Amino acid sequence: GYSNDGIGMGDVALRANNFNTTMSVIKLNAKNYDASVAVFGSGKTIAGAENEYTVEIKQSKPSIVDLVVKVDGEIIINDKTSQSKIKFKKNFKEGYHKIEAKIITDDYFDQNNIFYKTVKVVPKSKLLIFSKSGLDLNKLYEPLYATVLTNEMPSNLDDYYGIVVDNIPASVMDQYTNKLTNFVADGGGMFVVGGG
């Protein structure tokens, strides 16, 4: 078969040799030049997080193509290239976004010269940081979560995805044991740093 992804033909031949299996190989040369484009990267992410995407161009023989990449209609790459992989980074706002990659070249099949990718961006999950200071931890979590920094445990924890307890003594935490046990039992996350 024509192996264009996954395990390499060399590994297949080695495995076949272990089973004493004979392999015959025919080298096929492309009759016509053709190129294709695809975009690889996360289809789901959180608002404000930086995401890396790879535009992959495959060709039956090396050539220079015109590459145009748009995100929500805005051109972010417009270049002539012979590279097979081009990377770019993008932050998104909440909602759905469209990535479009297009190569302009004179090839045999034009159906594979354009590629669309949809990215779903969800809001940041709320994270409670229960701390007497906690500013350093807040900086750590802020890029990925909608953090709420407090030195008082809220009466209702239903809105939070997780809780970080930062250096709170066990004597203070004892009064919240039942509340936190129920929160974790219902699927919430909890991370404890320091304390005593």
C-alpha positions as CSV (number, residue, x, y, z in Angstrom):
1,G,0.0,0.0,0.0
2,Y,0.9,3.7,-0.2
3,S,2.1,4.5,3.3
4,N,1.7,8.2,3.9
5,D,1.1,8.2,7.6
6,G,1.7,6.1,10.7
7,I,4.3,3.4,10.9
8,G,7.2,3.8,8.3
9,M,7.8,1.2,5.6
10,G,11.2,0.4,7.2
11,D,9.5,-0.6,10.4
12,V,7.0,-2.7,8.5
13,A,9.8,-4.5,6.6
14,L,11.7,-5.2,9.9
15,R,8.6,-6.7,11.4
16,A,7.9,-8.8,8.3
17,N,11.5,-10.1,8.5
18,N,10.9,-11.2,12.1
19,F,8.1,-13.4,10.8
20,N,10.2,-14.6,7.8
21,T,7.7,-13.0,5.5
22,T,8.6,-12.0,1.9
23,M,7.8,-8.5,0.8
24,S,7.7,-7.1,-2.7
25,V,8.0,-3.4,-3.3
26,I,7.1,-1.4,-6.4
27,K,8.2,2.2,-6.6
28,L,5.4,4.3,-8.0
29,N,6.2,7.7,-9.5
30,A,3.4,10.3,-9.6
31,K,2.1,10.8,-13.1
32,N,0.9,14.3,-12.2
33,Y,2.0,16.9,-9.7
34,D,-0.4,17.3,-6.8
35,A,-0.4,19.1,-3.4
36,S,-2.7,19.2,-0.4
37,V,-3.0,21.2,2.8
38,A,-4.3,20.4,6.3
39,V,-4.4,22.1,9.7
40,F,-3.5,20.2,12.9
41,G,-4.1,21.5,16.4
42,S,-6.7,21.6,19.2
43,G,-10.4,21.7,18.2
44,K,-11.4,22.8,21.7
45,T,-9.7,25.2,24.0
46,I,-10.3,27.8,26.7
47,A,-10.7,31.5,26.2
48,G,-7.4,33.4,26.2
49,A,-5.1,30.4,26.2
50,E,-2.4,30.4,23.5
51,N,-2.8,27.5,21.0
52,E,-0.3,26.3,18.5
53,Y,-1.4,25.0,15.1
54,T,0.5,23.3,12.3
55,V,-0.3,23.8,8.6
56,E,0.9,20.7,6.8
57,I,1.5,20.8,3.0
58,K,2.0,17.5,1.2
59,Q,3.3,17.4,-2.4
60,S,4.1,14.7,-4.9
61,K,7.3,16.6,-5.7
62,P,8.9,19.6,-4.0
63,S,7.6,22.9,-5.3
64,I,6.9,26.4,-4.1
65,V,3.2,27.1,-3.4
66,D,1.3,30.2,-2.3
67,L,-0.1,29.7,1.2
68,V,-2.9,31.8,2.7
69,V,-4.1,31.1,6.2
70,K,-7.1,32.9,7.7
71,V,-8.6,32.9,11.1
72,D,-12.2,34.2,11.2
73,G,-11.6,35.8,7.8
74,E,-8.5,37.7,8.9
75,I,-5.3,36.8,7.0
76,I,-2.5,35.7,9.3
77,I,-0.2,34.0,6.8
78,N,0.2,35.0,3.2
79,D,3.5,33.6,1.8
80,K,5.2,31.6,-0.9
81,T,6.7,28.5,0.7
82,S,8.3,25.2,0.0
83,Q,8.1,24.1,3.6
84,S,6.0,21.1,4.5
85,K,5.1,22.4,8.0
86,I,4.4,25.9,9.1
87,K,3.4,26.7,12.7
88,F,1.4,29.6,14.1
89,K,0.0,30.5,17.5
90,K,-3.4,32.0,18.3
91,N,-5.5,33.2,21.2
92,F,-9.2,33.0,20.9
93,K,-12.2,34.6,22.6
94,E,-15.1,32.5,23.7
95,G,-17.3,31.0,21.0
96,Y,-16.7,29.2,17.6
97,H,-13.8,30.2,15.3
98,K,-12.9,29.1,11.8
99,I,-9.4,28.4,10.5
100,E,-9.0,28.3,6.7
101,A,-5.8,27.2,5.0
102,K,-5.5,27.4,1.2
103,I,-2.7,26.7,-1.2
104,I,-2.6,28.2,-4.6
105,T,-0.8,26.1,-7.1
106,D,-1.3,24.5,-10.5
107,D,-1.9,20.8,-9.5
108,Y,-4.0,17.9,-10.5
109,F,-6.7,17.8,-7.8
110,D,-7.9,21.2,-6.5
111,Q,-10.4,19.7,-4.0
112,N,-7.6,19.2,-1.5
113,N,-6.1,22.7,-1.8
114,I,-8.3,24.2,0.9
115,F,-8.9,23.0,4.4
116,Y,-11.3,24.2,7.1
117,K,-11.0,23.7,10.9
118,T,-13.5,24.8,13.5
119,V,-12.3,25.6,17.0
120,K,-14.7,25.7,19.9
121,V,-13.6,28.0,22.7
122,V,-15.2,27.6,26.1
123,P,-15.0,30.0,29.0
124,K,-12.4,29.6,31.7
125,S,-13.6,27.4,34.6
126,K,-13.9,29.2,37.9
127,L,-11.2,28.3,40.4
128,L,-11.3,29.4,44.1
129,I,-8.0,30.2,45.8
130,F,-8.5,30.1,49.5
131,S,-5.5,31.8,50.9
132,K,-4.2,34.5,53.3
133,S,-1.9,35.8,50.6
134,G,-2.0,33.6,47.5
135,L,-0.9,36.2,45.0
136,D,1.8,34.0,43.6
137,L,-0.6,31.1,43.1
138,N,-3.1,33.4,41.5
139,K,-0.5,34.4,38.9
140,L,0.1,30.7,38.2
141,Y,-3.5,29.7,37.7
142,E,-4.8,33.0,36.1
143,P,-3.9,32.1,32.5
144,L,-6.0,28.9,32.6
145,Y,-8.8,29.6,35.0
146,A,-11.1,32.5,36.1
147,T,-9.6,32.7,39.5
148,V,-11.3,34.1,42.6
149,L,-8.8,34.9,45.4
150,T,-10.3,35.0,48.9
151,N,-9.3,34.7,52.5
152,E,-12.8,33.6,53.5
153,M,-14.5,30.3,52.5
154,P,-17.7,31.1,50.5
155,S,-20.9,29.6,51.7
156,N,-21.7,28.1,48.3
157,L,-19.1,26.3,46.2
158,D,-21.4,25.2,43.3
159,D,-19.9,27.7,40.8
160,Y,-16.3,26.5,41.2
161,Y,-14.5,23.8,39.2
162,G,-11.8,23.4,41.8
163,I,-10.4,24.8,45.0
164,V,-6.8,25.6,45.9
165,V,-6.1,25.8,49.6
166,D,-2.9,27.8,50.2
167,N,-1.2,27.5,53.5
168,I,-4.3,27.5,55.7
169,P,-3.8,25.8,59.1
170,A,-5.6,22.5,59.8
171,S,-7.3,24.2,62.8
172,V,-9.0,26.7,60.4
173,M,-9.8,24.0,57.8
174,D,-11.6,21.7,60.3
175,Q,-14.8,23.8,60.2
176,Y,-15.0,23.3,56.4
177,T,-14.4,19.5,56.3
178,N,-18.0,18.5,55.5
179,K,-18.4,21.2,52.9
180,L,-15.1,20.3,51.1
181,T,-15.9,16.6,51.4
182,N,-19.2,17.1,49.6
183,F,-17.6,19.4,47.0
184,V,-15.0,16.7,46.1
185,A,-17.5,13.9,46.2
186,D,-19.6,15.8,43.7
187,G,-16.7,16.0,41.2
188,G,-14.9,19.2,42.3
189,G,-11.2,19.3,42.4
190,M,-9.1,20.3,45.4
191,F,-5.4,21.0,45.8
192,V,-3.7,21.8,49.1
193,V,-0.4,23.7,49.4
194,G,1.3,24.0,52.8
195,G,-0.8,24.3,55.9
196,G,-0.1,22.7,59.3
